[in-house]
């Protein structure tokens, strides 16, 4: 059974529009690395106050996260995104507990 992962980060308000623009142009090699690492149905949602909600499904989140951490493309992407989040996004991911799922 796939794990469903939801996490929350915060995008600096003065960088919000640029963050959205950059995600309209996610590097193809980053997209492929995510797929190969097992990240499925990965989505990001950004509120007006800078709250960023991420959602993904994977077989094993610890393994999927480790697989991404091992890629060169992820290191470059995280370095570029740090200006928006004040930290490496992948280091700030703390899954929220799931309390209900309609299935």
C-alpha positions as CSV (number, residue, x, y, z in Angstrom):
1,X,0.0,0.0,0.0
2,X,1.3,3.4,-0.9
3,X,2.0,6.0,1.7
4,X,0.3,9.4,1.4
5,X,2.5,12.2,2.6
6,X,1.4,15.7,3.3
7,X,3.9,18.4,4.4
8,X,3.9,22.1,5.1
9,X,6.7,24.7,4.4
10,X,6.7,28.5,4.2
11,X,7.7,30.6,1.2
12,X,9.0,34.1,1.9
13,X,6.2,36.5,0.9
14,X,8.6,38.8,-1.1
15,X,9.6,35.7,-3.2
16,X,6.2,34.2,-3.7
17,X,5.6,35.2,-7.3
18,X,9.1,34.1,-8.4
19,X,8.6,30.8,-6.6
20,X,5.5,30.2,-8.6
21,X,7.2,31.1,-11.8
22,X,10.1,28.7,-11.1
23,X,7.8,25.9,-10.5
24,X,6.2,26.5,-13.9
25,X,9.6,25.6,-15.2
26,X,10.8,22.7,-13.1
27,X,13.9,21.1,-14.7
28,X,13.1,18.0,-16.7
29,X,15.9,16.1,-15.0
30,X,14.4,17.0,-11.6
31,X,11.0,15.7,-12.7
32,X,12.6,12.5,-13.9
33,X,14.6,12.1,-10.7
34,X,11.5,12.4,-8.6
35,X,9.7,9.8,-10.7
36,X,12.7,7.4,-10.5
37,X,12.9,7.9,-6.7
38,X,9.2,6.8,-6.5
39,X,7.5,10.2,-5.9
40,X,4.0,9.8,-7.4
41,X,1.1,12.2,-7.6
42,X,3.4,14.9,-6.3
43,X,1.6,18.3,-6.0
44,X,2.4,21.7,-4.4
45,X,-0.2,24.2,-3.3
46,X,0.7,27.8,-2.2
47,X,-1.6,30.0,-0.1
48,X,-1.5,33.8,-0.2
49,X,0.2,33.9,3.2
50,X,3.1,31.8,1.9
51,X,2.0,28.5,3.4
52,X,3.2,25.8,1.0
53,X,1.4,22.4,1.2
54,X,3.0,19.4,-0.5
55,X,1.4,16.1,-1.2
56,X,2.8,12.9,-2.7
57,X,2.3,9.2,-2.7
58,X,5.1,6.6,-2.6
59,X,5.8,3.1,-1.4
60,X,8.3,4.1,1.3
61,X,8.8,7.8,2.1
62,X,12.2,7.3,3.8
63,X,13.5,5.4,0.8
64,X,12.0,7.9,-1.7
65,X,13.5,10.8,0.2
66,X,16.9,9.1,0.5
67,X,16.9,8.3,-3.3
68,X,16.3,12.0,-4.1
69,X,18.9,13.1,-1.6
70,X,21.5,11.0,-3.5
71,X,21.0,12.8,-6.8
72,X,23.1,15.6,-8.1
73,X,20.1,17.4,-9.6
74,X,18.3,17.5,-6.3
75,X,21.3,19.2,-4.7
76,X,21.2,21.9,-7.4
77,X,17.5,22.4,-7.1
78,X,17.6,22.6,-3.3
79,X,20.3,25.2,-3.5
80,X,18.2,27.3,-5.9
81,X,15.0,27.0,-3.7
82,X,16.7,27.9,-0.4
83,X,16.3,31.6,-1.2
84,X,12.5,31.2,-1.2
85,X,12.3,29.0,1.9
86,X,15.2,30.1,4.0
87,X,16.4,26.4,4.2
88,X,16.7,23.4,2.0
89,X,13.1,22.3,1.3
90,X,13.9,18.7,1.6
91,X,15.4,19.2,5.0
92,X,12.2,21.0,6.2
93,X,9.8,18.3,5.2
94,X,8.0,16.9,8.2
95,X,5.0,14.8,7.2
96,X,1.7,15.8,8.8
97,X,-0.3,12.9,10.4
98,X,-3.1,11.7,8.3
99,X,-6.3,11.5,10.3
100,X,-8.9,10.6,7.6
101,X,-8.9,9.2,4.1
102,X,-12.0,8.5,2.1
103,X,-11.4,5.4,0.1
